[in-house]
Amino acid sequence: MKIPDRSDYLLFGGVFALANKLQFVGDKIVDGLSTKQWFMIRNIIDMPSDPPPTITRIAREMDTTRQNATKMLETMEREGLVVIEGNESDRRSRSVRLTESGLCRAKQVSENSQSFMKQLFMGIGPEELDAAGKVLLKMFENLLKMQEELL
């Protein structure tokens, strides 16, 4: 990647390049789930399970479309990682529950990914991580404001 002279251009383009590289390398190194499946399961685990989260809520938490979340979850259901079921309180809504296999796979991937995470953040100190996190959060906030103005 050619490094732009301007930091804002580096961050703008770098986010796309980093996401692509992160997914490519993560998918090769972390065996058992794709990085997107891992991220989705992580989000589901972090949500209250009673009642089970809906597809709409999962999509919102992951900041993706309901259609994209549905497609991923249906693939994961075929793989036995989740169960998609009707929602008792709203017939139009569908809830998602992790299976035992899904929980086991998530635990296995979490254990196997420790080396990946260690290598990914090698040479990056706590101050750098904190600064990068703040920049990403601010960019996200700005994009949310822009998105609200578009709607």
C-alpha beads as a LAMMPS data file, in Angstrom:
LAMMPS data file: protein, C-alpha beads

151 atoms
150 bonds

1 atom types
1 bond types

-500.0 500.0 xlo xhi
-500.0 500.0 ylo yhi
-500.0 500.0 zlo zhi

Masses

1 110.0

Atoms # bond

1 1 1 0.000 0.000 0.000
2 1 1 1.333 3.399 -0.954
3 1 1 1.336 5.576 2.156
4 1 1 -0.486 8.873 1.490
5 1 1 1.152 12.131 2.574
6 1 1 -1.951 13.251 4.475
7 1 1 -2.926 11.466 7.698
8 1 1 -6.653 11.831 6.991
9 1 1 -6.214 10.079 3.636
10 1 1 -4.141 7.384 5.334
11 1 1 -6.897 6.760 7.874
12 1 1 -9.674 6.852 5.262
13 1 1 -8.027 4.391 2.882
14 1 1 -6.197 2.534 5.614
15 1 1 -9.440 1.486 7.294
16 1 1 -10.553 -0.292 4.099
17 1 1 -7.164 -1.881 3.459
18 1 1 -6.849 -2.919 7.114
19 1 1 -10.332 -4.495 7.159
20 1 1 -9.554 -6.511 4.029
21 1 1 -6.174 -7.668 5.329
22 1 1 -7.592 -8.437 8.779
23 1 1 -10.300 -10.622 7.265
24 1 1 -7.908 -12.389 4.875
25 1 1 -5.243 -13.174 7.478
26 1 1 -7.768 -13.874 10.238
27 1 1 -9.645 -16.349 8.054
28 1 1 -6.380 -18.192 7.294
29 1 1 -4.959 -18.231 10.816
30 1 1 -8.036 -18.680 13.014
31 1 1 -9.440 -22.107 12.170
32 1 1 -13.072 -23.013 12.769
33 1 1 -14.952 -19.799 11.985
34 1 1 -14.574 -16.954 9.537
35 1 1 -13.642 -13.643 11.141
36 1 1 -17.143 -12.318 10.393
37 1 1 -18.760 -15.368 11.990
38 1 1 -16.449 -14.981 14.982
39 1 1 -17.443 -11.311 15.315
40 1 1 -21.148 -12.199 15.045
41 1 1 -20.929 -14.950 17.668
42 1 1 -18.965 -12.627 19.953
43 1 1 -21.773 -10.069 19.653
44 1 1 -24.452 -12.698 20.339
45 1 1 -22.567 -13.958 23.411
46 1 1 -22.352 -10.389 24.746
47 1 1 -26.139 -9.852 24.430
48 1 1 -28.664 -10.949 27.056
49 1 1 -29.980 -14.412 26.183
50 1 1 -33.371 -14.067 27.870
51 1 1 -35.117 -13.277 25.656
52 1 1 -32.817 -14.357 22.814
53 1 1 -31.685 -11.496 20.568
54 1 1 -33.533 -10.891 17.326
55 1 1 -31.859 -10.774 13.928
56 1 1 -32.660 -7.048 13.793
57 1 1 -30.904 -6.421 17.116
58 1 1 -27.864 -8.452 16.076
59 1 1 -27.648 -6.501 12.805
60 1 1 -27.882 -3.219 14.713
61 1 1 -25.151 -4.262 17.167
62 1 1 -22.874 -5.256 14.285
63 1 1 -23.780 -2.124 12.323
64 1 1 -24.828 -4.121 9.282
65 1 1 -28.054 -4.590 7.380
66 1 1 -30.717 -7.007 8.517
67 1 1 -30.399 -8.766 5.150
68 1 1 -26.652 -9.272 5.597
69 1 1 -27.104 -10.532 9.158
70 1 1 -29.874 -12.900 8.031
71 1 1 -27.703 -14.354 5.276
72 1 1 -24.781 -14.917 7.666
73 1 1 -27.031 -16.413 10.356
74 1 1 -28.721 -18.776 7.901
75 1 1 -25.284 -20.042 6.841
76 1 1 -24.319 -20.456 10.491
77 1 1 -27.587 -22.304 11.148
78 1 1 -26.786 -24.774 8.343
79 1 1 -23.401 -25.303 10.025
80 1 1 -25.153 -26.032 13.338
81 1 1 -23.781 -22.966 15.131
82 1 1 -27.083 -21.160 15.774
83 1 1 -30.802 -21.827 15.747
84 1 1 -33.137 -19.255 14.231
85 1 1 -36.633 -19.476 15.653
86 1 1 -39.872 -17.547 15.641
87 1 1 -40.273 -14.837 18.232
88 1 1 -43.185 -15.410 20.612
89 1 1 -43.882 -11.709 21.167
90 1 1 -43.652 -10.641 17.489
91 1 1 -44.424 -13.065 14.678
92 1 1 -42.557 -10.966 12.110
93 1 1 -39.365 -11.134 14.144
94 1 1 -36.989 -14.077 14.440
95 1 1 -34.736 -14.798 17.404
96 1 1 -31.291 -16.366 17.420
97 1 1 -29.876 -18.808 19.912
98 1 1 -26.352 -20.215 19.944
99 1 1 -26.165 -23.990 19.930
100 1 1 -23.794 -25.971 22.122
101 1 1 -21.708 -26.525 18.999
102 1 1 -21.644 -22.774 18.363
103 1 1 -20.536 -22.052 21.930
104 1 1 -17.858 -24.761 21.761
105 1 1 -16.581 -23.461 18.418
106 1 1 -16.474 -19.888 19.757
107 1 1 -14.498 -21.038 22.803
108 1 1 -12.095 -23.010 20.613
109 1 1 -11.579 -20.062 18.247
110 1 1 -11.085 -17.715 21.194
111 1 1 -8.350 -19.947 22.582
112 1 1 -6.738 -20.442 19.165
113 1 1 -6.871 -16.744 18.341
114 1 1 -4.705 -15.607 21.251
115 1 1 -1.552 -15.921 19.146
116 1 1 -3.215 -14.065 16.259
117 1 1 -4.241 -11.185 18.535
118 1 1 -0.791 -11.064 20.138
119 1 1 0.886 -10.862 16.718
120 1 1 -1.646 -8.328 15.441
121 1 1 -0.894 -5.869 18.246
122 1 1 2.844 -6.632 18.523
123 1 1 4.914 -3.474 19.004
124 1 1 1.876 -1.301 19.713
125 1 1 1.949 0.177 23.185
126 1 1 -0.981 0.992 25.470
127 1 1 -0.836 4.720 24.644
128 1 1 -0.954 3.998 20.908
129 1 1 -3.858 1.592 21.348
130 1 1 -5.727 4.157 23.434
131 1 1 -5.131 6.927 20.874
132 1 1 -6.142 4.687 17.952
133 1 1 -9.273 3.607 19.785
134 1 1 -10.253 7.215 20.440
135 1 1 -9.743 8.138 16.784
136 1 1 -11.842 5.182 15.600
137 1 1 -14.637 6.016 18.038
138 1 1 -14.653 9.664 16.967
139 1 1 -14.772 8.673 13.279
140 1 1 -17.651 6.321 14.089
141 1 1 -19.524 9.090 15.952
142 1 1 -19.026 11.459 13.013
143 1 1 -20.327 8.857 10.586
144 1 1 -23.396 8.262 12.771
145 1 1 -24.162 11.996 12.705
146 1 1 -23.718 12.030 8.923
147 1 1 -25.976 8.983 8.607
148 1 1 -28.712 10.637 10.712
149 1 1 -28.591 13.715 8.487
150 1 1 -29.096 11.513 5.417
151 1 1 -32.249 9.892 6.827

Bonds

1 1 1 2
2 1 2 3
3 1 3 4
4 1 4 5
5 1 5 6
6 1 6 7
7 1 7 8
8 1 8 9
9 1 9 10
10 1 10 11
11 1 11 12
12 1 12 13
13 1 13 14
14 1 14 15
15 1 15 16
16 1 16 17
17 1 17 18
18 1 18 19
19 1 19 20
20 1 20 21
21 1 21 22
22 1 22 23
23 1 23 24
24 1 24 25
25 1 25 26
26 1 26 27
27 1 27 28
28 1 28 29
29 1 29 30
30 1 30 31
31 1 31 32
32 1 32 33
33 1 33 34
34 1 34 35
35 1 35 36
36 1 36 37
37 1 37 38
38 1 38 39
39 1 39 40
40 1 40 41
41 1 41 42
42 1 42 43
43 1 43 44
44 1 44 45
45 1 45 46
46 1 46 47
47 1 47 48
48 1 48 49
49 1 49 50
50 1 50 51
51 1 51 52
52 1 52 53
53 1 53 54
54 1 54 55
55 1 55 56
56 1 56 57
57 1 57 58
58 1 58 59
59 1 59 60
60 1 60 61
61 1 61 62
62 1 62 63
63 1 63 64
64 1 64 65
65 1 65 66
66 1 66 67
67 1 67 68
68 1 68 69
69 1 69 70
70 1 70 71
71 1 71 72
72 1 72 73
73 1 73 74
74 1 74 75
75 1 75 76
76 1 76 77
77 1 77 78
78 1 78 79
79 1 79 80
80 1 80 81
81 1 81 82
82 1 82 83
83 1 83 84
84 1 84 85
85 1 85 86
86 1 86 87
87 1 87 88
88 1 88 89
89 1 89 90
90 1 90 91
91 1 91 92
92 1 92 93
93 1 93 94
94 1 94 95
95 1 95 96
96 1 96 97
97 1 97 98
98 1 98 99
99 1 99 100
100 1 100 101
101 1 101 102
102 1 102 103
103 1 103 104
104 1 104 105
105 1 105 106
106 1 106 107
107 1 107 108
108 1 108 109
109 1 109 110
110 1 110 111
111 1 111 112
112 1 112 113
113 1 113 114
114 1 114 115
115 1 115 116
116 1 116 117
117 1 117 118
118 1 118 119
119 1 119 120
120 1 120 121
121 1 121 122
122 1 122 123
123 1 123 124
124 1 124 125
125 1 125 126
126 1 126 127
127 1 127 128
128 1 128 129
129 1 129 130
130 1 130 131
131 1 131 132
132 1 132 133
133 1 133 134
134 1 134 135
135 1 135 136
136 1 136 137
137 1 137 138
138 1 138 139
139 1 139 140
140 1 140 141
141 1 141 142
142 1 142 143
143 1 143 144
144 1 144 145
145 1 145 146
146 1 146 147
147 1 147 148
148 1 148 149
149 1 149 150
150 1 150 151
